[in-house]
Structures are given as C-alpha cells and as structure tokens.
Amino acid sequence: MLDVTVIEDPEAAAVSLDPIRARLLAELAAGPASAAMLAGTVGLPRQKVNYHLKALERHGLVELAGERRKGNVTERLMRATAASYVISPLALAAVQPDPDRFRDQLSARWLLALGARLVRDVGSLITGAAKARKRLATYALDGEIRLASAADRAAFVEELTAGVTALIRKYDAPDSEGGRGHRIVVAFHPTVMEQAAPAVEPEAR
C-alpha cells in the first residue's frame, strides 16, 4: 500500500468524495476487509457495501487483497491502494489554477495556485515514474520559524530570496546538453493555529 497517491481522473475524484465511499476507503486503509465485515461497521447492507466497493475498485482506489471461504461463500477481502489520497487539479482541468496568469509574491492566492501546480506536476511525475518503473528524484524541506516582528519577517524574506536566487545563478546551466530542468517552489506563510477546545461551563446547581 502506498502512503499517499494522487487522483487525476475526474470520475475517480467524484467516487472518492462520496461520503460513504470515503468512509469505506478509510476503513480499508486500516486493513483488508470484506463487504460483510464492512457492512456492520458502516451500518449498511452487505449488497450496498459491495456496490460501493465495486465502484472504488473500478477506479483503482481499492484492490483485491485475498479471498477466504466462509461456509459456502467465498468472500473477497479488499484493501485501499493508498493510506491517503490527494485530488490533483487535473481532475478539474478546465478550471485548475494557473500561477502564470499573474505573479504576486505577496498574494496568498498566488501561493495557493503554486501549491496546486505542485500537486499536479508531482502527481503526474509519480504516475509516469510508476509506469516506467523508475525512481523519481525529488527533495522537500519543511520547517517552522517564530519571528519576533513584521520587520524581522520582511528581513527574513529578503535574505531567503537573495540566498535562493544566488544558488539558482550559481548552478543554472541552461545550455547543458545532458541537463534536466527542475522547478523550485519556496513557500512562506503563517502557521495555522489549532482551534482550542470549547470551554465547558459548570453545571448550574
């Protein structure tokens, strides 16, 4: 089972977004199960669960993990093809974000468009590498920083930009015959704050 995979097909995306099928995917990501086993968990008849499983299997979201005999019946044990799924902008190709329409380094929406393109491109590369049975060379850096003031934030962004730009100038070889282009995306945004649990008021006496 893959840790994460990208859904590029619009029909597969629609299938995965159905609440019942999403619940079945979550159950099957935890381990193989049959329609009968899932029926009790999700509170649906076995035949109904079978119907949903066939739709998920048709789009490659679940696969056969094995079979077992139970009385006179052979049960199919299904499993999710990945622990988690990301829907690529290719699933909404006609309205997918295009960061080349405008460039605004201080725009959160432009950052969102860049993130969408990252999902689309890396998803396509993963699909191509899997078909060719080749490894995909990528790198990611993830971290957090607490800045004391808006002035420090501006200074940090300025130094970060200068540093990355200097590296690009140093290693960029546009005329190399055996080279391959690489895309660099550097993102910087406030940390998402976790919502505090609602306070529980004492019972009235």
N, C-alpha and C positions, 0 to 999 in steps of 0.2 A: 504493500500500500504506500502510495506517495504521501508526503507530508502535506503538500499543497499542490493544486493543479488549477489551470486556468480554463474557464469555459468560454469558448469563442463562438459556438453555434447559437443563433437566436432561439431556436426551438429547445435546445438543451437548457439554456438560461431560463426560459419560461417554465420548463418542467421543474427545475431546481428551486424556483421561487414559490411553487405551490406549498402552502404551509404543511400539509400532511406529508408530502414527499420530502420536504426539508427535514421534518421530524424523523422520517424513516432513514434518511441519509445520516443524520446524527446518531441514530441507534446503530446503524450498520458500520459506522466509523469506529464504534467501541468494540465491535467484534462480529463475526458471522452469525446470522440468524435466519430462520425460515419464516415463511409467511405466517404459519401458525404461531410461532414464538412471538412475532411482532404484533400479531392481532391483539393479544392480551395486553401488550404494553401500550399500544396507541388507542385501544378501545374501538377497533373496527373489525368487521367480519373478515375471516381469512381470505375469502374471494376478493373482497375490496382491496385488501393489502396486496394480494397477488397482482391485481390490475395496476396498482401504482408501481410495484416493483418492476413489472414488465416495461412500463414507460421509462423508468430510470435506467433499466438495462439497455433499452433500445438506444439511448443517448450516451451510453458509456459511463454513466455515473455510478452504477453498481455492476458487479460481475459475480459469476458463479465461483464459490469457494469450495464447494464439495456437495456430496449427496449423502443421505442416510435413510435407512429403512425404519419406518415406524409402523408396525403392524403390516397391513397390506399396501401401505402407501410409501412411495419414495419422496422424501422431502428435499427440496433444493435449498442449500444453505448459501445465502448471498452475503456479500460484503461490499462496502463502499470502495471505490477505486482510489480515494484520497481521504485523508483526515479532515481536510478543509478545502474549500473551493473559492476562487475569485472569478468574478464575471468580467471578461475583457470588454473594453469599449467596442471591439469588433462585433459584439452581439447587438449593438445599436449603431452600426456603421454609418448610417445616414446622418446621425446627429452626434457622433462622437466628438469630443473636444479636440480642437486644433490649436496648439500653442503658437503656431506660426502666424495665426491671424493677427495677433498683436503681441508685443513684448513689453511687459511692465514688471520689472524685478521686485517691485514692492506690492504687487497685486496678489492677494490670496487666491483669487480665481485663476490667475495665470499659473500659480503654483499647483492648483488642482488640475489644470489642463496638462501640465508637465507630468504630474503623477499618473494621470490616466494614460498618457502616451507611454510611460514607463511600463505600466501593466500590460498594455497592448503589445509593445515591442518585445519585452522579455517573454511574454506568453507565446508569441509567435516563434521566438528563438528556441524556447523549450520544446515546442511541438516539432519544429524542424530537426532539432538535435536528437529527439527521441526516435523519429522516423529513420534518421541516418545512423542511429546507434553510436552517436558521438557525444563526448562531454562538452559542456558549454562553459567557457571561461568568463566568469563574472566576478565582481567584487562589490561589497557594500560596507558602509561604515555607519554605525548607529550610536548615538550618544546623547547626553543631556548636559546642559550648562546653565548655571544660575547667574544671571547678570545683575549687577547692583543698580544700574540706572539705564535710562534711554541713551545717554551719551556713551556708556560702555557698549551697549548693543550696536550702536552705529559704528563705533571704532572696531568692534569685533568683525562686523560685516565687511568693513573696508579692508581689514587685514586678510580676512578669508578670501575675498575677491582677488586681492593682489597676489596672494600666495598661489591660488589655483591658476590664475592667469599666467603667472611666471612658469609654473610647471607645464602648462599647455605649450607655451612658446618654446620651452626647453626641449620637449620630447616630440612635438608635432613634426611629422615627416611626410608632407603631402605628396612629394614626388617619389617616394619609395615604391618600387615595383612589387615587392612581396609583402607590403604592409596591409593592414586592415583597419578601417575606420572604427572608432569607438565613440559612444556618446557618454558625456559626463553630465550628471544632474546633481547639483548641490542644493539641498533644501534646508530652510531655517524657519522655524515657526514656534509660537508659544506652546508649552506643554499643556496638554488637555488635562484640566483639573478633574479629579474624581468627585462625583457628587456625594456629599455627606448623607448618611442615613437620616431620615426624618426623625426629629426628636419625639420621644414617646411621652405624652403628658400623663402625669399621675392620675389615677382614678379618683373621681370625686367620692368623698366619704359621706 
